[in-house]
Amino acid sequence: MSSLRESAINIIVPILAARGIPVTLGAIGTLFGNRVDPANYLSWSDCRQIVAAGGQVIAHGPLASPASNLIAAFSTNADRVADMNRSRDLIAANGCATPNFDKAYTWPQGQFQSATEDMTLLDAVRSEGYTVGRSASGSAFAVNEFSAASKYQRLALPIIGHTYAGAGEAANITAINTQIGSIGAARGDGILMFHIGLAVGAGSNALGIYVNNLIQIADALVAERTAGRLQFGVLGDLAEPSD
């Protein structure tokens, strides 16, 4: 299996960049530059390379408990927001700031509520200037229109993929490509999420996508762009002013 750095820098980013598809990287900044951990995390130099290629680096966390999420790692919203801000500050301090990067966030493990219908954390992060966030949940709808979403919905936008489906991966890739076509036909919006790129024949991984499947998805995106139905951007492009 590829390390996290190798899969991003040598597989995912080049395939997307070659097709003019910019990458938004959710960065747990305290892990960067770690060359002792077997997972071989990215460096800030890698992040600057992504930015130079037209991508964006946005905050992720929690910084002190990277295998957890903000809800489990902290008991108060004040501490959760403070962690988000520290992550945001690390990005700027390491030369990776881009327009609206400071208004976007990647929710660790997709967790943004302490309980169902608890909007207190979302209210707190809006007061800090965050207006768009990416969850880890799939959309219940074939087509989304993010501009029509509420301020809370925009802070927890769904993904259309990718999560590894094991024996059903071929059908999973087909479903993702079908949804890309549906979004293009409706001139809608969608977010693709990738974690680990895998060489064909490599061992499977719950967060991984094989390079041939990644190429299929990337080419489906390009086909919609060529037809004039899609355009690509980074998550910060969806940010709105706080109210």
N, C-alpha and C positions, 0 to 999 in steps of 0.2 A: 504494500500500500504506500502511496505517496505521503510524504510529510505534509503538514498544513501549508508550509511555505512553498514546497515544490508544486503542490497541486494548484495553488493560487497563481504563482508567478510563472510556472512552466506549462500549465494546462489551461486553467479557466480564463485568466486574463488574456493570454495571447489569442485564444480562439475567438473570444468576444471582440477584442480590439481589432483583429484582422477584418472584422465585419462591421466596424464602426459602432459597436455597442458598448457604451461606457459602463464602468463598474462602480457600484457604491459599496464600499467596504465598511462593515461594522467593526470598529476597532476597540479591543480591550487593551488599552495602551500600556498597562503594567506588564503585559506579557511580551511586548515587542523587544526584540534584541536578545531573547532567551535562546541561547544555543546549547544549553545543557539539557533542557527538557527534550525527550525523544520526539515530541511532536514538532520541534524545530520551528518555532513561531517566526512570523515575519519581523522585519526590522523597519524602523522609520524610513530608511532609505528605500525599501520596497514600497512603502506607502507613497512616498514622494514620486516614485516611478509611476504608480497608478494615477496620481493626480496629474502628472505631466502628460499622460496619455488621454486626458479628458475625463478621468474618473473623479470620484469623491470619497473622502474618508469621513465617517460620522461616528458619533459616540456609541459605545456598547459598554456593557458592564456585567455584574458589579466588579470593580477593580480589584478588591481584596479577596473575592470569592468567585473567580471566573467560571467555575463549574456550576454555579447556583444562579439565582435570579434576584432581582431587587426586593421582591416581596419576602422571600425566605431569608435573605442576607441581612435585612434591616427591619427594625420594628416600627420606625416612624417614616412618614413621608418626607420630613425634613432631611433625614439621613439619606433617603433614596435619591432625592433631588440633588443633594450635595455630591453624591457619587457620580451622577450624570454630569454635573458641572465640572467635576475634576477630570472626567474622561474627555469632555469637550475642550477643556483648557490644555490638556496634554497634546491634543491634535494641533491646536494653534501654536503651541510652544515648539513643536517639532516641524514646523514649516509645511503643514498639510491643510491649512485653512483654504476653503473655497467658498464662493457665494452661497449663502444659506446653509452651510454645513452645520452651523450652530443652532439651527431651528429644527434639525432632523435627529431622530434617535432610532436605534435598533433595540427593541425590547428583548432582554435576555430570556431565552426559553419562551418568548411570547407572553410573558406575565406582566400585566400592568394594573391588576386589580387585586385587592385583598379579599374581596367578596363580590358576588354577582351584583351588578348595578352600583358598585362603589366607584364613583367618579372623582374621589378626592385627590388621588394621585395625578390624574389627568388635569384637574384644575390647577394643581400645584405646579406641574411642569409647564403649562401654558403661561402661568405668571412669570416663569423664567425665560420665556421666549420660544419654547418649543411648540411647533404647530403641525408637525407631521411625524409619524412614527410607523415602523414596520412591525407587524405582529408575526407569528409563526403559524397562523391558522389559515386553512384554505378557505376560499370564498364559497358561499352557498349559492352564488349566482354565476351564470355563465359570463355575464358582462357587468362591469362596474363603471360608474361615472364618478370619479373622485371629486370633481368640482361640485357635485350635488351632495356630497357627504356632510354630515354635521361636524362640528369642531371636535367632538369626541371620536367619531369614526375616522377622521383624518389622522388622529393620533394613534390609531391602531389598525392601519390598513392591512387587508388580507393579502395572502400570496396565492398565485395560481400554480405554484410548484417551485422547486422540486424537492420532494421527500422520497427517499428510496422505497420501492415497493416490493423488493425481493423477487419472488417468482412471478409477480405480476408487473414487473418493471416495463416490459414491452407495451402492455396495455396502458400503463401509467404515462409513458412518453407519448403515446398516441393521444391520450386524453388531454395532456398539456398542449400538444400541437393543435388539437381541435379547438381548445379554448383560446389559443392565440388567434386562430382564424376567426372565431366568433367575436373576440374583442376588436380585431381589425375591421370586420364587417360593420360593427356597430360604432366604430370610432370611439371605443371605450378605453379603459385604463387597466393595467395589470402590473404586478410585481413578481419577478422571478427570483427565487432564493436558491443559491448554491453554497455548499460548504466545502466539499472535498472533491477534487477531480481525480478519477481513477483511470489508469491505463487499461485498455482492453485485456481481459484475462487476469487482472489483479483481483485479490480477494475482495468480497463484497463488504460494504460498510453502510450502516444505517443512515449516514449523512452523505454518502458518496454518490457520484454520478459518473458512469463510464464515458470516456471521451467520445465515443461514437454517438452516444445518446445526446451528449451536450452539443455536438455538431448538428444533429438533427433539429434540436430546439433552436439553436442559433440560426440555422438556415430557414426555419419556419418564420422567425422574426424578420429576417432580411426580406423574405418573399412578401410579407405584408408591407414593409417599408417601400419596396420596389413598386408595389401596386398603389402606393400613395395613401395607405390606410393606417399606417403606424409611424410614429417618430419616437426616438429613444432619448432618454435623459437620466439624470441621477435623482436620488430621492429628494435632495434639497430643491429641485425644480418645482416640487409640489408644495413647498412651504408657503404659508400665508402669514401676513402680519398678525401679531397677537392683538386681541381686543381687550 
